[in-house]
Amino acid sequence: MVLELLLHCGSTSWVGAKCPATLQQASSSTEDHKNRLLLFIQGWWYNLKPPRWLWRTSAAAILGGQAIWRIVTGKAHFRNTIDQLKLVGPNSLGVSMLTSSFVGMVFTIQFVREFAKLGLTRSVGGVLALALSRELTPVITCIILAGRVGSAFAAELGTMQVSEQVDSLRVLGSDPVNYLVAPRVLACMLAGPALNIFCFVIGLGASVVLANTVYGIHPRIILDSAARAVTSWDLITSMIKAWVFGVIIAVVSCSWGFTTTGGAKGVGESTTSAVVISLVLIFVADFALSFLFFQGQGDALRQCM
């Protein structure tokens, strides 16, 4: 276009403003093309939507980091933390203990049935205690928390998000992370290991009662075998697992609640998705922690023979 304008200007007389006017029209046409291109790019970028799983994963990572930082710096809302501790701790204790007691009795039936054939009934207590402390108690306890507490977190925060209550907190000058997320994460951090210890004691106690009343194995045999097999490291790793699982439940549930869209239907979908993702991550984290803590050969069963 510029070459044509130059030829045109060279072939005509330089009288009047015909050639400069033509150049001005060309420059304005170029500016129009640039503006249209910029508007197209801006519209494409504005309408670009990342995959929902990527959006929620990024939100969970950011929200979890913010919540942990607020807890470390002491900015978590104290009254909300106490309220959430009641929900996660005492209000969840009954169902958690009931579940762990039946899990302990079921494994007692299986272990006594097989070990009696080998004449190893004295080892039943040690095997039960190892299974409960290392794997069963933290996993079962946090599965209960994911179903009971995680769903409540996601539903409550999702309802607040779709009804714009979270935006109202920002308008009033309150940080939603300090007021809503950090107390829930801290409550799960504190209540998860405590519930784990209670459930371990109840599960082992139910096993002792069943072994004594049904199979005639004296409680002292079960308890002595368990005391020889279980070490302080087993209890520490059990509490670490419960702590990690509690953080996963709180962060996933809160972030799924905060990213809820679509009204009541979206709240239901976020609640279901939060529970499912929490359960999957609990099993993944359990594998990773077990692989990290219990590598190599162990001699715990030798101690309870």
N, C-alpha and C positions, 0 to 999 in steps of 0.2 A: 504493500500500500504506500509506503514511504517513497519507493522508487517511482511509482506511477505519479505521485504528487510532484516529485522533482522534475520528471519529464514534462508534466503538464505545465509547471511553472516556467520551464525553459522554453516551451513552444509558444507561450503566450506572452503578451507584453506585461510589464510590471506596473500597469496602470490600474489604479483603484485598489481594492482590498480583496479581490477575488481569490488569489492564491493563499494569503494568510487565513482567510475564512475557511478555505478547504482544509488547511492544516489544523485549524481549531476544531472543525467537525471530526477529523480523524482522531485527535487526542481525546475528545469527549466520548467517542465511540469506544476507544480503548479503556477509558475509565469505567464505562458502563459494563464492559465485559469483566473487568476486575471486580467490580461491586457485586455482579451476579455470581461470580465464582466464590467470593467470600461469603455471600448469603447462603449459597448452596452448602459450603463446608460447615458453616455454623449450624444450619438446619440439620445436616447429617450428624454432626457431633451431638447436638441436643437430643435428637431422637435415638441415638445409639444406646442400647440397653445391654449390659453384660449378662451372661447367664446367671440365673437365679442362685445356683449353687456357689458360683464364684463370688457373687455379691454378698451372700450370707456368710461364707467362709471368711472373707475379708472383714466383714463386720464383727464376727466372733473374735478374730485375732486382735483387732483394734480395741474392741470393747473389753476383752479380757485383760489386755495390757493396761488399759486405763483403770480398770477396777482394782487390779493388784497394786498399781502405783498409788491409788487413793488409799488403799488399806495400809500400805507401808508408811505413807505420810500422815496417817491418822485423820483422814478427811471423811471417812464413812459416817453416815448419820447414825448416832448412837441409839436413839429410840427405835428406829426401824430395824437396826441390827438385833436388838432384844426381841422384837416382835417376830422376826424371821427365825431367830434361834428357837423360839417356842414352837414354831411350825415345823422346823426341820428336826429338832431334837425330841422333846417330850411328846409331841403329837404324833410322831412317827415311831416312837419306841415300841408301842404295843404290837403293831403289825410286823415290825422287823423281828422282834423276839419270837413271836409266834411262828413266823416263817422259818427262822433259823432252827427252832426247836424241832420242827417236822423234818427239815433237811437233815439234821443230826440223827434223828431216829431212823430215817430211811437208809442212810449210809451205815448205821449200826446193824441193821438187818442184813445188808449185803456183806459187810465185812465179817460179822460173826458166822454167817452161813458158810462162807468160803474158808475162813481161817480155822474153824472148828475141825474141818476135814484134815487139816495139816497139823493139828495139835498146837496151834499158835494163838490160842485165845488170849494169852497174856500180852500179845502185841496189838490187840484190837484198839486199846486206848491210845497208844502212840500213833497208829495210823490215822485214827479219827482226829486226834488233835492236830496232826500235821496237815491233814486235808482241810480242816476247818480254819486253821490259822493262816495258812498260806494262800488258799484259793477261795474256798466256799464262802466264808463269812464276809470278807470285803466285797466280793462280787454280788452275793445275794442281797446284802444290806443296801448297796448302792443301786441295784436294780429296783428295789422297793422305793428308794428315794427318787429315782428317775421317774417312776410311774406316779408317785404321789406328789412329790414336791416339784419336780421339773415341769410336770404338766400344769401345776398351779402357777408357777412363775411365768411360763409362756402365755397362758391364758390371761392372766392379770395384766401383764405388760402389753400384750397384744391388744387387749381391750382399751387400755389407756392410749396406745398409739393411734388406733383408728378413730377414737373419740377426741383426739387432739389434746388430751390431758398432759401428755409429755411436753407439747409446745407451750401449754399454759405454765408449766413449771419453769421453762426457760424465760417466759415473759416476766414471771415473778422474781427472777434472779436466782433461782435454785438450779443447781447442776443435777440433771437426771442421773448421771453416773454416781455421784455422791449420795443421792437420796434414794435411788431405786436399785442400782446394780451392785455397788460395793457392799451394802448390808447383806444382800442375798449370797454373794460369793463368800463373804466372811462367815456367815452362818453355816454354810455347807463345809467350809474349811474346818470349823470347830466341831460341829456336830457329827460329821462323818466318822472320824476316828473314834469318838466316844461311843457312838452307836455300834461300831465294829467290835469294840471290847465287850460291850454288854451282850451282843449277839453271840460272840464266841463262848462266853461263859454259859449262856442259856443253852446253846446248841450242845456243848459238851455235857452239861448237866442232864439234859433230856436223854442223851445217849447213855449216860450212867444209869439213869432210872430204868430205861428200857432193857438194857443188858442185865440188870439185876432182877427185875420182875419177870421177864419172859425167858431169858436164857440162863439164869442162875449164876451169872458172873458177878463176883463181889465188887462193890464200888471201889474198894481200895486197889484192886488189881488194875482197873481201868485208869484210875487217877495216878497210880505209881508209874504205869507205862507212859501216860501222857506227860508226866513231869520229866521223865528221862529223855523223851523224844524231842519235846519242844524246847527251844532255846530262846533267849532274849532277842536274838536276831530275827527269828520267825515272827515274833510279836511286833517288832519294829517295822519289818517289811509289810506286815499286814496293815499297820496304821498308815504307812506311807501310801500304800495302794488306796486305802479308803480316802485319804486326803486328796490324792490326785483325781480319783473318781468324783469326789464331791465338787472339785473345781470344774471338771468337765461338765457335770450336770448343770451347775449354776451358770457358767458362761454360755453354754449352748442354749439353754432355756431362755436366758435374758436376751441374748442377741437375736434369737428367732422371734421373741416377742417384740423387740424394737424394730424389726424389719417386716412387721406384719402389714399387709395391704389388703383391701378388698372387703372391708366390713366384717360381719359376723362369720361369713364363710371363710374368710382369710384367717380369722382367729382360730377356727377349728382346724384348718390345715396346718397352721403354724404349731399348734399344740401337739398334734399327732406327729408331725415331722420332728419336732424337738425331742420327743420321747424316743423315737426310732433312732435318730442320729446319736443321742446320748448313749443308748444301749450298744450301738455298734462301736462307738469310740471307747466305751468301757471295756469291751472284749479286746479291742486292739491294744489299748493301754495295758491291760492285764497281761497279754502275751509279751509285750515289750518289757514290762517290769519283771516278769517272771524270768525271761531270758537274761535280763541284766543281773538279777539277784541270785539266781540258782543255777549258775553254770557249773560244769564239772560234776564229779561224783560226790555224793553225800553219804554220811554214815549215821543219819538220824535213826533209821530203822534198826541198825545194829544195837543202838543204845536201849531199845525197848524190847529186845528179845529176852 
